[in-house]
């Protein structure tokens, strides 16, 4: 389901509030997609980006954000991976 208000979520290593998320990605939150029975979002929309949220599990459950520019005129170099 898509929500237009932020919903806090956490992994084994981090807690994400709207403020901490916006500081990490450097952009303003717009919407978030939570799939059934998932504890963290699948997609987050900001003013400038669509951010895919990928699960990474080694010793701890964690996530990686894949930040993709929303405007197709921007260069592919505007795709960023961070976690």
C-alpha angles and dihedrals in degrees: 000000000000117000126192093200122069119259115200116233138175144203128201090275107029143037116212121207121170090258096051092044093051090048091051096049098033094228141091121266119241109164143347134209119215117185121211115288094359117132094208132037125270098209133015123193122208131175093270106020149042106220120204113206113214125189116234118188127183114130092335134034106252139153138226124212118220107198115204123183112247093214114075092209091071119095123262086243085076090077109104133186118203138147 
